C-alpha cells in the first residue's frame, strides 16, 4: 500500500536519532521539574556548583538520568527523591532503548558474510 521504503541501515540510524531525541526530551522534563520544585514549590535546593540557569538544571538532569552522579551539583531536601526517581527511570529507559535498537538491528540491518 504505497508505504515509504527506507533502507535497513537508514532505519537503524533514524531509530537511534529518535531514541536519543526522546531521552533528551525526558531529561528536559526532569530539568523543568527540578527548577519548578526548587523555585516554585520550595522542595529543596542544590549544593555544590551554583545552579541558576535552565542549562544548569539540564546538566544536573543528564548526570542523574544516566546515573553518572558526578557530585559537583547535588540536591538537598526533597529534591533528592526526584533525583532517585529520575535515575531509576533513566536506567530502565536506557536499557530498554539498547534492547530495542539491538532487536531492530537484527531485523533491519544488512549483514554481509565474512570471507
C-alpha positions in Angstrom: 0.0 0.0 0.0 2.4 2.8 -1.0 4.4 2.9 2.2 7.7 4.8 2.5 10.6 2.4 1.8 13.8 3.1 3.8 17.0 1.0 3.6 17.7 -1.0 6.7 20.8 0.9 7.8 19.0 4.2 7.4 16.1 2.8 9.5 18.5 2.0 12.3 20.1 5.4 12.1 16.6 7.0 12.3 15.7 4.9 15.3 18.9 5.9 17.1 18.2 9.6 16.5 14.6 9.3 17.5 15.5 7.4 20.7 18.2 10.0 21.5 15.7 12.8 21.0 13.2 11.1 23.2 15.8 10.7 26.0 16.7 14.4 25.7 13.0 15.4 26.0 12.7 13.2 29.1 15.8 14.8 30.6 14.3 18.3 29.8 11.1 17.4 31.6 13.0 16.4 34.7 15.1 19.6 34.4 11.9 21.5 34.4 10.7 19.5 37.4 13.8 20.3 39.3 13.6 24.0 38.6 9.8 24.1 39.4 10.4 22.1 42.6 13.2 24.4 43.8 11.9 27.8 42.7 8.1 27.4 42.9 7.3 24.6 45.3 10.3 25.1 47.6 11.1 21.4 47.8 14.8 21.9 48.4 17.9 23.4 46.9 21.1 22.4 45.2 24.6 22.3 46.8 27.9 22.4 45.1 28.3 24.4 42.0 25.7 27.2 41.6 22.5 26.2 39.8 20.9 29.3 38.4 20.1 28.8 34.7 17.9 26.2 33.0 21.1 24.7 31.4 22.4 24.1 34.9 19.2 22.1 35.8 19.5 20.3 32.4 23.1 19.4 33.2 22.2 18.0 36.6 19.3 16.1 35.0 21.6 14.5 32.4 24.0 13.4 35.2 21.1 12.0 37.2 19.3 10.3 34.2 22.4 8.5 33.1 23.2 7.5 36.7 26.7 9.1 36.3 26.4 11.1 39.5 29.4 13.4 39.3 28.7 15.1 42.6 29.7 18.6 41.5 26.0 19.5 41.9 23.8 17.7 44.4 20.2 18.1 45.6 19.1 18.7 49.1 15.9 18.1 51.0 13.0 16.6 49.0 14.6 17.2 45.6 16.6 14.0 46.4 13.5 11.9 45.8 13.0 13.3 42.3 16.7 12.6 41.6 16.2 9.0 42.7 13.2 8.5 40.5 15.0 10.1 37.6 18.0 7.8 38.0 15.8 4.7 38.1 13.7 5.9 35.2 16.8 6.7 33.1 18.4 3.3 33.9 15.3 1.4 32.8 14.7 3.5 29.6 18.3 3.5 28.5 18.4 -0.3 28.9 15.1 -0.6 27.1 16.4 1.6 24.3 19.5 -0.5 23.9 17.4 -3.7 23.7 15.0 -2.1 21.2 17.9 -1.0 18.9 19.6 -4.4 19.2 16.4 -6.2 18.2 15.8 -3.7 15.3 19.4 -4.2 14.1 18.8 -8.0 14.0 15.7 -7.4 11.9 16.7 -4.5 9.6 20.5 -4.3 9.4 22.1 -5.6 6.2 24.7 -8.2 7.3 27.4 -9.3 4.9 29.1 -12.7 5.1 32.7 -12.7 6.3 35.1 -14.3 3.8 
